[in-house]
Amino acid sequence: MFSNKSVIGVVGSGAMGSGIAQVAATNNYKTIVFDTNSEAIEKAKKNLVSSLQKLVEKQKISSDKSQEILNNIEFNNSISSLKDCDLIIEAIIENLAIKKTVFKDLEAIVSQKCVLASNTSSLSITSIAAACAIPERVIGIHFFNPATLMPLVEIIPGIATDIEIANNCKSLIDSWGKTTVMAKDTPGFIVNRVARPFYSEALRIYEEQIADIPTIDWAMKEFGGFKMGPFELMDLIGHDVNYVVTETVWTQFYYDPRFKPSLSQKRLLEANFLGKKTGKGFYNYKEGVEQPQPNKDETLGHYILNRILCMLINEACDTTYLGIATAEDVDLAMTKGVNYPKGLLKWADEIGLSNVQKTLNDLYNLYEEDRYRSCVLLKYMVKNGKSFY
């Protein structure tokens, strides 16, 4: 369906939209970036030139390739510039009503063959598609930030999406050198659903004063091999993004206690302490501020890792159990999308599924909260002596 003569459109010239456009243009596709904000377009142009110049300086690409990429991208503030596109990827604010309006406007100007995709990280593709006269051509194509560097892309068909379109989109993004996984249209898809306990259970441990922030971060890096601790990562992502995704997943899952947001994080958002971008979050990033040191108690460190890891594994199990994605795609998504040191289900096999279940049962008996319930698939596999791999 797509060929190297296909024209790619991107709605939104922010970091994500510009990144997606750069990926398409690098793969020699004519790419049109549309944004109503002329200032944002000028900023995106400057950032793209700067980004490509750095790649040339690092000898990642040649000067000729840099010029080729620039020639492949057109920035425009008129929506009619997208009329001849074969695929349009929307990358704007995470607001369902606004996205629906944009898709309706796009459908009025493009051909019937043009595929309309959203880069949403957690909103319903089916709901966005419902605003369109041809919902069969609407799909989720979720890149991770920064799109130029992160290998993972989630492909999410809505319930009305034509499966041939889904497969064609997957093939196209694969041809761009990305790693794609197919996910069912459920809140958070794979990564933003499975990753929730990395943050929420760390916050729970902190709020209950079992361990402080630097100790939790230290434990996850020292014993788990994670590149960043949960609080460091939340500060990097920004609480205006991370908290909102948690709240969105929680509300869309009918307030399932497994996804319940944290008041501690909400207070940071309310104070506009958004993390690194504002100079303060869970940590203070102002110049000269000495960072607090962790309590390097190994017993405590192993407890922290085990508790958070078992919650992550339980969510990965549930994602597989409910047919949202295959076990292989779940593990691929977490290693390629958020740089986890191992696939969670492979990790579960290594530490023993019965040990995972015991940790969850101990937590459930202690708290008597539904958030610690074991996945049915985990129970079945323990009972029957099975493993994921």
BALOBA-1460 file (C-alpha; in Angstrom, 3 decimals):
// residues 389
<rec num="1" residu="m" x="0.000" y="0.000" z="0.000"/>
<rec num="2" residu="f" x="2.796" y="2.456" z="0.889"/>
<rec num="3" residu="s" x="5.739" y="3.038" z="-1.454"/>
<rec num="4" residu="n" x="8.750" y="5.346" z="-1.442"/>
<rec num="5" residu="k" x="6.580" y="7.782" z="-3.414"/>
<rec num="6" residu="s" x="4.069" y="7.971" z="-0.560"/>
<rec num="7" residu="v" x="3.719" y="11.373" z="1.099"/>
<rec num="8" residu="i" x="3.768" y="11.489" z="4.896"/>
<rec num="9" residu="g" x="1.987" y="14.216" z="6.825"/>
<rec num="10" residu="v" x="2.610" y="15.145" z="10.465"/>
<rec num="11" residu="v" x="0.229" y="17.306" z="12.480"/>
<rec num="12" residu="g" x="2.076" y="19.184" z="15.225"/>
<rec num="13" residu="s" x="5.598" y="20.623" z="15.059"/>
<rec num="14" residu="g" x="6.549" y="20.008" z="18.686"/>
<rec num="15" residu="a" x="9.378" y="17.687" z="19.748"/>
<rec num="16" residu="m" x="7.390" y="14.539" z="18.961"/>
<rec num="17" residu="g" x="5.949" y="15.695" z="15.630"/>
<rec num="18" residu="s" x="9.308" y="17.031" z="14.437"/>
<rec num="19" residu="g" x="11.009" y="13.809" z="15.504"/>
<rec num="20" residu="i" x="8.544" y="11.643" z="13.580"/>
<rec num="21" residu="a" x="8.969" y="13.882" z="10.520"/>
<rec num="22" residu="q" x="12.757" y="13.546" z="10.757"/>
<rec num="23" residu="v" x="12.458" y="9.743" z="10.875"/>
<rec num="24" residu="a" x="10.226" y="9.693" z="7.766"/>
<rec num="25" residu="a" x="12.424" y="12.178" z="5.875"/>
<rec num="26" residu="t" x="15.604" y="10.279" z="6.809"/>
<rec num="27" residu="n" x="14.041" y="7.264" z="5.095"/>
<rec num="28" residu="n" x="13.570" y="9.388" z="1.966"/>
<rec num="29" residu="y" x="9.847" y="10.047" z="2.254"/>
<rec num="30" residu="k" x="8.466" y="13.443" z="1.283"/>
<rec num="31" residu="t" x="7.144" y="14.768" z="4.595"/>
<rec num="32" residu="i" x="4.873" y="17.717" z="5.344"/>
<rec num="33" residu="v" x="4.686" y="19.102" z="8.885"/>
<rec num="34" residu="f" x="1.551" y="21.125" z="9.597"/>
<rec num="35" residu="d" x="1.048" y="23.410" z="12.587"/>
<rec num="36" residu="t" x="-1.275" y="26.396" z="13.010"/>
<rec num="37" residu="n" x="1.341" y="28.134" z="15.162"/>
<rec num="38" residu="s" x="3.855" y="29.937" z="12.916"/>
<rec num="39" residu="e" x="6.262" y="30.543" z="15.810"/>
<rec num="40" residu="a" x="6.264" y="26.811" z="16.630"/>
<rec num="41" residu="i" x="7.050" y="26.052" z="12.974"/>
<rec num="42" residu="e" x="10.026" y="28.442" z="12.939"/>
<rec num="43" residu="k" x="11.310" y="26.922" z="16.181"/>
<rec num="44" residu="a" x="10.913" y="23.394" z="14.736"/>
<rec num="45" residu="k" x="12.866" y="24.382" z="11.598"/>
<rec num="46" residu="k" x="15.753" y="25.788" z="13.663"/>
<rec num="47" residu="n" x="15.787" y="22.730" z="15.949"/>
<rec num="48" residu="l" x="15.851" y="20.373" z="12.953"/>
<rec num="49" residu="v" x="18.799" y="22.197" z="11.344"/>
<rec num="50" residu="s" x="20.631" y="22.170" z="14.689"/>
<rec num="51" residu="s" x="19.886" y="18.479" z="15.257"/>
<rec num="52" residu="l" x="21.113" y="17.490" z="11.796"/>
<rec num="53" residu="q" x="24.243" y="19.628" z="12.167"/>
<rec num="54" residu="k" x="25.120" y="17.775" z="15.379"/>
<rec num="55" residu="l" x="24.703" y="14.444" z="13.559"/>
<rec num="56" residu="v" x="27.049" y="15.657" z="10.824"/>
<rec num="57" residu="e" x="29.608" y="16.821" z="13.404"/>
<rec num="58" residu="k" x="29.456" y="13.419" z="15.109"/>
<rec num="59" residu="q" x="29.852" y="11.783" z="11.687"/>
<rec num="60" residu="k" x="26.546" y="9.930" z="12.112"/>
<rec num="61" residu="i" x="25.360" y="11.284" z="8.744"/>
<rec num="62" residu="s" x="27.039" y="13.070" z="5.833"/>
<rec num="63" residu="s" x="26.431" y="16.721" z="4.870"/>
<rec num="64" residu="d" x="24.692" y="15.462" z="1.725"/>
<rec num="65" residu="k" x="22.351" y="13.264" z="3.793"/>
<rec num="66" residu="s" x="21.601" y="16.202" z="6.091"/>
<rec num="67" residu="q" x="20.630" y="18.335" z="3.086"/>
<rec num="68" residu="e" x="18.554" y="15.473" z="1.653"/>
<rec num="69" residu="i" x="16.564" y="15.220" z="4.910"/>
<rec num="70" residu="l" x="15.958" y="18.989" z="4.940"/>
<rec num="71" residu="n" x="14.843" y="18.863" z="1.300"/>
<rec num="72" residu="n" x="12.387" y="16.065" z="2.143"/>
<rec num="73" residu="i" x="10.604" y="18.108" z="4.841"/>
<rec num="74" residu="e" x="8.159" y="20.926" z="4.215"/>
<rec num="75" residu="f" x="6.754" y="22.998" z="7.105"/>
<rec num="76" residu="n" x="3.351" y="24.593" z="6.531"/>
<rec num="77" residu="n" x="0.688" y="26.408" z="8.573"/>
<rec num="78" residu="s" x="-2.155" y="25.538" z="6.206"/>
<rec num="79" residu="i" x="-4.040" y="22.262" z="6.724"/>
<rec num="80" residu="s" x="-4.705" y="22.081" z="2.964"/>
<rec num="81" residu="s" x="-0.982" y="21.342" z="2.485"/>
<rec num="82" residu="l" x="-1.781" y="17.799" z="3.695"/>
<rec num="83" residu="k" x="-4.392" y="17.072" z="1.005"/>
<rec num="84" residu="d" x="-2.141" y="14.767" z="-1.079"/>
<rec num="85" residu="c" x="-0.748" y="12.731" z="1.856"/>
<rec num="86" residu="d" x="-0.975" y="8.942" z="1.932"/>
<rec num="87" residu="l" x="-0.432" y="8.745" z="5.709"/>
<rec num="88" residu="i" x="-0.911" y="11.485" z="8.296"/>
<rec num="89" residu="i" x="0.355" y="11.074" z="11.865"/>
<rec num="90" residu="e" x="-1.178" y="13.428" z="14.422"/>
<rec num="91" residu="a" x="1.140" y="14.408" z="17.294"/>
<rec num="92" residu="i" x="-0.615" y="17.136" z="19.267"/>
<rec num="93" residu="i" x="-1.892" y="17.658" z="22.829"/>
<rec num="94" residu="e" x="-3.381" y="14.627" z="24.653"/>
<rec num="95" residu="n" x="-6.950" y="15.878" z="24.498"/>
<rec num="96" residu="l" x="-9.597" y="13.621" z="22.986"/>
<rec num="97" residu="a" x="-11.995" y="16.383" z="21.922"/>
<rec num="98" residu="i" x="-9.241" y="18.336" z="20.144"/>
<rec num="99" residu="k" x="-7.942" y="15.200" z="18.407"/>
<rec num="100" residu="k" x="-11.448" y="14.328" z="17.176"/>
<rec num="101" residu="t" x="-11.839" y="17.813" z="15.693"/>
<rec num="102" residu="v" x="-8.470" y="17.561" z="13.938"/>
<rec num="103" residu="f" x="-9.316" y="14.149" z="12.448"/>
<rec num="104" residu="k" x="-12.671" y="15.453" z="11.215"/>
<rec num="105" residu="d" x="-10.913" y="18.417" z="9.576"/>
<rec num="106" residu="l" x="-8.305" y="16.140" z="7.991"/>
<rec num="107" residu="e" x="-10.916" y="13.796" z="6.577"/>
<rec num="108" residu="a" x="-12.565" y="16.733" z="4.800"/>
<rec num="109" residu="i" x="-9.450" y="17.458" z="2.703"/>
<rec num="110" residu="v" x="-7.643" y="14.123" z="2.095"/>
<rec num="111" residu="s" x="-8.381" y="11.320" z="-0.361"/>
<rec num="112" residu="q" x="-10.348" y="8.253" z="0.731"/>
<rec num="113" residu="k" x="-7.134" y="6.183" z="0.611"/>
<rec num="114" residu="c" x="-5.216" y="8.370" z="3.075"/>
<rec num="115" residu="v" x="-4.537" y="6.627" z="6.410"/>
<rec num="116" residu="l" x="-5.079" y="8.777" z="9.510"/>
<rec num="117" residu="a" x="-2.968" y="7.883" z="12.552"/>
<rec num="118" residu="s" x="-2.651" y="9.235" z="16.073"/>
<rec num="119" residu="n" x="0.543" y="9.242" z="18.117"/>
<rec num="120" residu="t" x="-1.492" y="9.261" z="21.346"/>
<rec num="121" residu="s" x="0.155" y="7.452" z="24.260"/>
<rec num="122" residu="s" x="-3.020" y="6.479" z="26.114"/>
<rec num="123" residu="l" x="-6.248" y="7.737" z="24.493"/>
<rec num="124" residu="s" x="-8.734" y="5.474" z="22.707"/>
<rec num="125" residu="i" x="-8.073" y="5.008" z="18.987"/>
<rec num="126" residu="t" x="-11.632" y="3.707" z="18.587"/>
<rec num="127" residu="s" x="-13.004" y="6.908" z="20.099"/>
<rec num="128" residu="i" x="-10.880" y="9.123" z="17.810"/>
<rec num="129" residu="a" x="-11.989" y="7.031" z="14.803"/>
<rec num="130" residu="a" x="-15.651" y="7.485" z="15.738"/>
<rec num="131" residu="a" x="-15.358" y="11.152" z="14.716"/>
<rec num="132" residu="c" x="-14.570" y="10.062" z="11.142"/>
<rec num="133" residu="a" x="-16.800" y="9.022" z="8.251"/>
<rec num="134" residu="i" x="-14.310" y="6.241" z="7.419"/>
<rec num="135" residu="p" x="-13.186" y="4.876" z="10.817"/>
<rec num="136" residu="e" x="-11.589" y="1.852" z="9.088"/>
<rec num="137" residu="r" x="-8.594" y="3.986" z="8.058"/>
<rec num="138" residu="v" x="-7.862" y="5.356" z="11.550"/>
<rec num="139" residu="i" x="-5.062" y="3.738" z="13.596"/>
<rec num="140" residu="g" x="-2.660" y="4.406" z="16.448"/>
<rec num="141" residu="i" x="1.070" y="4.710" z="15.613"/>
<rec num="142" residu="h" x="2.730" y="5.510" z="18.921"/>
<rec num="143" residu="f" x="6.374" y="6.603" z="18.783"/>
<rec num="144" residu="f" x="8.404" y="7.094" z="21.959"/>
<rec num="145" residu="n" x="10.307" y="10.264" z="22.807"/>
<rec num="146" residu="p" x="12.738" y="11.095" z="21.273"/>
<rec num="147" residu="a" x="11.298" y="9.529" z="18.124"/>
<rec num="148" residu="t" x="14.626" y="9.731" z="16.291"/>
<rec num="149" residu="l" x="16.400" y="7.609" z="18.927"/>
<rec num="150" residu="m" x="13.841" y="5.325" z="20.577"/>
<rec num="151" residu="p" x="13.438" y="2.123" z="18.527"/>
<rec num="152" residu="l" x="9.933" y="1.098" z="19.664"/>
<rec num="153" residu="v" x="6.680" y="1.998" z="17.919"/>
<rec num="154" residu="e" x="3.335" y="0.610" z="19.105"/>
<rec num="155" residu="i" x="0.814" y="-0.094" z="16.316"/>
<rec num="156" residu="i" x="-2.740" y="0.083" z="17.692"/>
<rec num="157" residu="p" x="-5.758" y="-0.807" z="15.538"/>
<rec num="158" residu="g" x="-9.105" y="0.470" z="16.833"/>
<rec num="159" residu="i" x="-12.044" y="-1.918" z="16.745"/>
<rec num="160" residu="a" x="-13.087" y="-0.475" z="13.354"/>
<rec num="161" residu="t" x="-9.566" y="-0.395" z="11.829"/>
<rec num="162" residu="d" x="-9.049" y="-2.415" z="8.640"/>
<rec num="163" residu="i" x="-6.491" y="-5.130" z="9.544"/>
<rec num="164" residu="e" x="-4.810" y="-4.738" z="6.132"/>
<rec num="165" residu="i" x="-4.176" y="-1.060" z="6.947"/>
<rec num="166" residu="a" x="-2.741" y="-2.081" z="10.336"/>
<rec num="167" residu="n" x="-0.370" y="-4.580" z="8.703"/>
<rec num="168" residu="n" x="0.672" y="-2.046" z="6.043"/>
<rec num="169" residu="c" x="1.430" y="0.570" z="8.699"/>
<rec num="170" residu="k" x="3.471" y="-1.987" z="10.639"/>
<rec num="171" residu="s" x="5.472" y="-2.869" z="7.501"/>
<rec num="172" residu="l" x="6.079" y="0.801" z="6.730"/>
<rec num="173" residu="i" x="7.365" y="1.650" z="10.219"/>
<rec num="174" residu="d" x="9.481" y="-1.547" z="10.203"/>
<rec num="175" residu="s" x="11.050" y="-0.335" z="6.935"/>
<rec num="176" residu="w" x="12.039" y="2.877" z="8.753"/>
<rec num="177" residu="g" x="14.277" y="0.765" z="11.014"/>
<rec num="178" residu="k" x="11.933" y="0.802" z="13.994"/>
<rec num="179" residu="t" x="10.874" y="-2.133" z="16.204"/>
<rec num="180" residu="t" x="7.081" y="-2.459" z="16.054"/>
<rec num="181" residu="v" x="4.671" y="-4.267" z="18.351"/>
<rec num="182" residu="m" x="0.942" y="-4.708" z="17.796"/>
<rec num="183" residu="a" x="-1.324" y="-3.826" z="20.724"/>
<rec num="184" residu="k" x="-5.045" y="-3.977" z="21.403"/>
<rec num="185" residu="d" x="-6.798" y="-0.622" z="21.846"/>
<rec num="186" residu="t" x="-6.878" y="-0.486" z="25.647"/>
<rec num="187" residu="p" x="-5.788" y="2.358" z="27.997"/>
<rec num="188" residu="g" x="-2.009" y="2.852" z="27.918"/>
<rec num="189" residu="f" x="-1.605" y="0.147" z="25.235"/>
<rec num="190" residu="i" x="1.454" y="-1.937" z="26.284"/>
<rec num="191" residu="v" x="4.200" y="0.304" z="27.663"/>
<rec num="192" residu="n" x="2.175" y="2.962" z="29.455"/>
<rec num="193" residu="r" x="0.032" y="0.287" z="31.064"/>
<rec num="194" residu="v" x="2.720" y="-2.202" z="32.082"/>
<rec num="195" residu="a" x="5.090" y="0.528" z="33.339"/>
<rec num="196" residu="r" x="2.620" y="2.096" z="35.803"/>
<rec num="197" residu="p" x="3.811" y="0.079" z="38.877"/>
<rec num="198" residu="f" x="7.409" y="1.246" z="38.292"/>
<rec num="199" residu="y" x="6.165" y="4.637" z="39.425"/>
<rec num="200" residu="s" x="3.105" y="3.875" z="41.552"/>
<rec num="201" residu="e" x="4.658" y="1.172" z="43.750"/>
<rec num="202" residu="a" x="7.798" y="3.280" z="44.249"/>
<rec num="203" residu="l" x="5.549" y="6.159" z="45.327"/>
<rec num="204" residu="r" x="3.661" y="3.854" z="47.678"/>
<rec num="205" residu="i" x="6.906" y="2.688" z="49.324"/>
<rec num="206" residu="y" x="7.985" y="6.337" z="49.711"/>
<rec num="207" residu="e" x="4.624" y="7.570" z="51.069"/>
<rec num="208" residu="e" x="4.582" y="4.793" z="53.663"/>
<rec num="209" residu="q" x="8.087" y="5.837" z="54.764"/>
<rec num="210" residu="i" x="9.519" y="2.376" z="54.098"/>
<rec num="211" residu="a" x="12.357" y="4.073" z="52.199"/>
<rec num="212" residu="d" x="13.179" y="7.571" z="50.977"/>
<rec num="213" residu="i" x="13.448" y="8.694" z="47.355"/>
<rec num="214" residu="p" x="17.227" y="8.309" z="46.804"/>
<rec num="215" residu="t" x="17.171" y="4.867" z="48.435"/>
<rec num="216" residu="i" x="14.384" y="3.616" z="46.149"/>
<rec num="217" residu="d" x="16.183" y="4.955" z="43.080"/>
<rec num="218" residu="w" x="19.467" y="3.406" z="44.248"/>
<rec num="219" residu="a" x="17.852" y="-0.017" z="44.841"/>
<rec num="220" residu="m" x="16.280" y="-0.177" z="41.374"/>
<rec num="221" residu="k" x="19.577" y="0.731" z="39.685"/>
<rec num="222" residu="e" x="21.931" y="-1.238" z="41.940"/>
<rec num="223" residu="f" x="19.986" y="-4.511" z="42.164"/>
<rec num="224" residu="g" x="17.615" y="-4.261" z="39.187"/>
<rec num="225" residu="g" x="19.991" y="-2.852" z="36.607"/>
<rec num="226" residu="f" x="17.566" y="-0.084" z="35.601"/>
<rec num="227" residu="k" x="19.333" y="2.889" z="33.977"/>
<rec num="228" residu="m" x="17.300" y="5.335" z="36.070"/>
<rec num="229" residu="g" x="15.331" y="5.053" z="39.289"/>
<rec num="230" residu="p" x="11.565" y="5.740" z="39.221"/>
<rec num="231" residu="f" x="11.827" y="9.190" z="40.824"/>
<rec num="232" residu="e" x="14.685" y="10.253" z="38.550"/>
<rec num="233" residu="l" x="12.658" y="9.067" z="35.563"/>
<rec num="234" residu="m" x="9.447" y="10.822" z="36.681"/>
<rec num="235" residu="d" x="11.432" y="14.057" z="37.083"/>
<rec num="236" residu="l" x="12.935" y="13.598" z="33.612"/>
<rec num="237" residu="i" x="9.593" y="12.844" z="31.915"/>
<rec num="238" residu="g" x="7.912" y="15.703" z="33.797"/>
<rec num="239" residu="h" x="5.010" y="15.379" z="36.221"/>
<rec num="240" residu="d" x="2.729" y="17.240" z="33.820"/>
<rec num="241" residu="v" x="3.150" y="14.236" z="31.497"/>
<rec num="242" residu="n" x="3.757" y="11.283" z="33.830"/>
<rec num="243" residu="y" x="1.008" y="12.073" z="36.345"/>
<rec num="244" residu="v" x="-1.511" y="12.832" z="33.601"/>
<rec num="245" residu="v" x="-0.831" y="9.476" z="31.867"/>
<rec num="246" residu="t" x="-1.302" y="7.666" z="35.213"/>
<rec num="247" residu="e" x="-4.570" y="9.522" z="35.862"/>
<rec num="248" residu="t" x="-5.786" y="8.837" z="32.307"/>
<rec num="249" residu="v" x="-5.078" y="5.084" z="32.547"/>
<rec num="250" residu="w" x="-6.705" y="4.967" z="36.018"/>
<rec num="251" residu="t" x="-9.911" y="6.717" z="34.938"/>
<rec num="252" residu="q" x="-10.169" y="4.765" z="31.665"/>
<rec num="253" residu="f" x="-9.888" y="1.498" z="33.614"/>
<rec num="254" residu="y" x="-12.907" y="2.543" z="35.712"/>
<rec num="255" residu="y" x="-10.741" y="3.521" z="38.704"/>
<rec num="256" residu="d" x="-9.033" y="0.138" z="39.040"/>
<rec num="257" residu="p" x="-6.918" y="0.479" z="42.246"/>
<rec num="258" residu="r" x="-3.884" y="-1.017" z="40.432"/>
<rec num="259" residu="f" x="-3.512" y="2.263" z="38.544"/>
<rec num="260" residu="k" x="-4.400" y="4.696" z="41.336"/>
<rec num="261" residu="p" x="-2.362" y="7.926" z="41.114"/>
<rec num="262" residu="s" x="-0.321" y="9.352" z="43.989"/>
<rec num="263" residu="l" x="-1.187" y="12.472" z="45.978"/>
<rec num="264" residu="s" x="2.542" y="13.174" z="46.440"/>
<rec num="265" residu="q" x="2.983" y="13.432" z="42.682"/>
<rec num="266" residu="k" x="-0.239" y="15.418" z="42.277"/>
<rec num="267" residu="r" x="1.013" y="17.998" z="44.805"/>
<rec num="268" residu="l" x="4.213" y="18.457" z="42.756"/>
<rec num="269" residu="l" x="2.087" y="19.048" z="39.657"/>
<rec num="270" residu="e" x="-0.086" y="21.567" z="41.527"/>
<rec num="271" residu="a" x="3.027" y="23.418" z="42.742"/>
<rec num="272" residu="n" x="4.398" y="23.453" z="39.166"/>
<rec num="273" residu="f" x="7.412" y="21.463" z="40.397"/>
<rec num="274" residu="l" x="7.459" y="19.457" z="37.183"/>
<rec num="275" residu="g" x="10.939" y="17.977" z="37.487"/>
<rec num="276" residu="k" x="14.078" y="18.802" z="35.516"/>
<rec num="277" residu="k" x="12.267" y="21.170" z="33.156"/>
<rec num="278" residu="t" x="11.364" y="23.520" z="36.044"/>
<rec num="279" residu="g" x="14.465" y="22.869" z="38.172"/>
<rec num="280" residu="k" x="12.550" y="21.086" z="40.922"/>
<rec num="281" residu="g" x="10.546" y="17.884" z="41.305"/>
<rec num="282" residu="f" x="11.275" y="14.987" z="43.623"/>
<rec num="283" residu="y" x="14.859" y="16.272" z="43.467"/>
<rec num="284" residu="n" x="16.130" y="19.860" z="43.469"/>
<rec num="285" residu="y" x="18.138" y="20.521" z="40.286"/>
<rec num="286" residu="k" x="19.227" y="24.061" z="41.093"/>
<rec num="287" residu="e" x="22.930" y="24.722" z="40.805"/>
<rec num="288" residu="g" x="24.918" y="24.019" z="43.957"/>
<rec num="289" residu="v" x="22.220" y="21.939" z="45.654"/>
<rec num="290" residu="e" x="23.685" y="18.798" z="47.205"/>
<rec num="291" residu="q" x="21.621" y="15.718" z="46.395"/>
<rec num="292" residu="p" x="20.509" y="13.477" z="49.295"/>
<rec num="293" residu="q" x="22.329" y="10.170" z="49.656"/>
<rec num="294" residu="p" x="20.637" y="6.740" z="49.720"/>
<rec num="295" residu="n" x="20.549" y="4.333" z="52.621"/>
<rec num="296" residu="k" x="22.555" y="1.477" z="51.105"/>
<rec num="297" residu="d" x="20.977" y="-1.261" z="53.202"/>
<rec num="298" residu="e" x="21.110" y="-4.321" z="50.934"/>
<rec num="299" residu="t" x="18.193" y="-6.120" z="52.600"/>
<rec num="300" residu="l" x="16.000" y="-3.049" z="52.156"/>
<rec num="301" residu="g" x="17.274" y="-2.613" z="48.585"/>
<rec num="302" residu="h" x="16.351" y="-6.160" z="47.602"/>
<rec num="303" residu="y" x="12.908" y="-5.750" z="49.229"/>
<rec num="304" residu="i" x="12.250" y="-2.582" z="47.191"/>
<rec num="305" residu="l" x="13.326" y="-4.192" z="43.910"/>
<rec num="306" residu="n" x="11.359" y="-7.388" z="44.515"/>
<rec num="307" residu="r" x="8.164" y="-5.533" z="45.423"/>
<rec num="308" residu="i" x="8.230" y="-3.182" z="42.416"/>
<rec num="309" residu="l" x="9.421" y="-5.901" z="40.027"/>
<rec num="310" residu="c" x="6.678" y="-8.353" z="41.029"/>
<rec num="311" residu="m" x="4.045" y="-5.651" z="40.484"/>
<rec num="312" residu="l" x="5.493" y="-4.967" z="37.024"/>
<rec num="313" residu="i" x="5.531" y="-8.682" z="36.193"/>
<rec num="314" residu="n" x="1.916" y="-9.027" z="37.342"/>
<rec num="315" residu="e" x="0.883" y="-6.225" z="34.982"/>
<rec num="316" residu="a" x="2.837" y="-7.815" z="32.127"/>
<rec num="317" residu="c" x="1.069" y="-11.126" z="32.847"/>
<rec num="318" residu="d" x="-2.325" y="-9.432" z="32.798"/>
<rec num="319" residu="t" x="-1.534" y="-7.675" z="29.510"/>
<rec num="320" residu="t" x="-0.789" y="-11.076" z="27.970"/>
<rec num="321" residu="y" x="-3.735" y="-12.795" z="29.675"/>
<rec num="322" residu="l" x="-6.217" y="-10.258" z="28.258"/>
<rec num="323" residu="g" x="-4.813" y="-10.617" z="24.733"/>
<rec num="324" residu="i" x="-3.577" y="-7.008" z="24.545"/>
<rec num="325" residu="a" x="-0.253" y="-8.279" z="23.190"/>
<rec num="326" residu="t" x="1.764" y="-11.481" z="22.985"/>
<rec num="327" residu="a" x="4.305" y="-12.333" z="25.707"/>
<rec num="328" residu="e" x="7.085" y="-11.712" z="23.177"/>
<rec num="329" residu="d" x="5.707" y="-8.290" z="22.215"/>
<rec num="330" residu="v" x="5.236" y="-7.306" z="25.866"/>
<rec num="331" residu="d" x="8.886" y="-8.096" z="26.611"/>
<rec num="332" residu="l" x="10.050" y="-6.403" z="23.398"/>
<rec num="333" residu="a" x="7.993" y="-3.301" z="24.220"/>
<rec num="334" residu="m" x="9.463" y="-2.901" z="27.710"/>
<rec num="335" residu="t" x="13.088" y="-3.401" z="26.634"/>
<rec num="336" residu="k" x="12.874" y="-1.264" z="23.481"/>
<rec num="337" residu="g" x="10.321" y="1.311" z="24.639"/>
<rec num="338" residu="v" x="11.529" y="2.127" z="28.160"/>
<rec num="339" residu="n" x="14.966" y="0.459" z="28.232"/>
<rec num="340" residu="y" x="14.178" y="-2.145" z="30.890"/>
<rec num="341" residu="p" x="17.222" y="-4.355" z="31.517"/>
<rec num="342" residu="k" x="15.224" y="-7.523" z="30.722"/>
<rec num="343" residu="g" x="11.827" y="-8.492" z="29.409"/>
<rec num="344" residu="l" x="9.514" y="-8.745" z="32.429"/>
<rec num="345" residu="l" x="8.128" y="-12.181" z="31.557"/>
<rec num="346" residu="k" x="11.610" y="-13.548" z="30.900"/>
<rec num="347" residu="w" x="12.628" y="-12.040" z="34.247"/>
<rec num="348" residu="a" x="9.623" y="-13.755" z="35.854"/>
<rec num="349" residu="d" x="10.852" y="-17.132" z="34.584"/>
<rec num="350" residu="e" x="14.313" y="-16.409" z="36.026"/>
<rec num="351" residu="i" x="13.160" y="-15.539" z="39.543"/>
<rec num="352" residu="g" x="10.420" y="-18.174" z="39.496"/>
<rec num="353" residu="l" x="6.700" y="-17.569" z="38.931"/>
<rec num="354" residu="s" x="5.891" y="-19.105" z="42.311"/>
<rec num="355" residu="n" x="8.159" y="-16.509" z="43.986"/>
<rec num="356" residu="v" x="6.350" y="-13.711" z="42.148"/>
<rec num="357" residu="q" x="2.993" y="-15.092" z="43.276"/>
<rec num="358" residu="k" x="4.202" y="-15.404" z="46.883"/>
<rec num="359" residu="t" x="5.310" y="-11.743" z="46.957"/>
<rec num="360" residu="l" x="1.941" y="-10.631" z="45.585"/>
<rec num="361" residu="n" x="0.021" y="-12.849" z="48.017"/>
<rec num="362" residu="d" x="2.053" y="-11.496" z="50.960"/>
<rec num="363" residu="l" x="1.267" y="-7.921" z="49.899"/>
<rec num="364" residu="y" x="-2.401" y="-8.760" z="49.362"/>
<rec num="365" residu="n" x="-2.663" y="-10.357" z="52.809"/>
<rec num="366" residu="l" x="-0.927" y="-7.360" z="54.394"/>
<rec num="367" residu="y" x="-2.910" y="-4.584" z="52.696"/>
<rec num="368" residu="e" x="-6.127" y="-6.440" z="51.797"/>
<rec num="369" residu="e" x="-6.259" y="-4.268" z="48.685"/>
<rec num="370" residu="d" x="-7.315" y="-5.366" z="45.213"/>
<rec num="371" residu="r" x="-4.268" y="-3.675" z="43.689"/>
<rec num="372" residu="y" x="-2.127" y="-6.642" z="44.840"/>
<rec num="373" residu="r" x="-4.304" y="-9.385" z="43.363"/>
<rec num="374" residu="s" x="-2.395" y="-11.980" z="41.308"/>
<rec num="375" residu="c" x="-3.191" y="-12.243" z="37.618"/>
<rec num="376" residu="v" x="-5.247" y="-15.332" z="36.746"/>
<rec num="377" residu="l" x="-2.631" y="-16.360" z="34.156"/>
<rec num="378" residu="l" x="0.115" y="-16.235" z="36.815"/>
<rec num="379" residu="k" x="-1.972" y="-18.447" z="39.139"/>
<rec num="380" residu="y" x="-2.664" y="-20.908" z="36.332"/>
<rec num="381" residu="m" x="0.984" y="-21.115" z="35.304"/>
<rec num="382" residu="v" x="2.209" y="-21.663" z="38.879"/>
<rec num="383" residu="k" x="-0.423" y="-24.332" z="39.452"/>
<rec num="384" residu="n" x="0.542" y="-26.178" z="36.258"/>
<rec num="385" residu="g" x="4.310" y="-25.701" z="36.558"/>
<rec num="386" residu="k" x="4.522" y="-23.679" z="33.331"/>
<rec num="387" residu="s" x="6.871" y="-20.872" z="32.277"/>
<rec num="388" residu="f" x="6.680" y="-18.147" z="29.636"/>
<rec num="389" residu="y" x="9.760" y="-19.294" z="27.713"/>
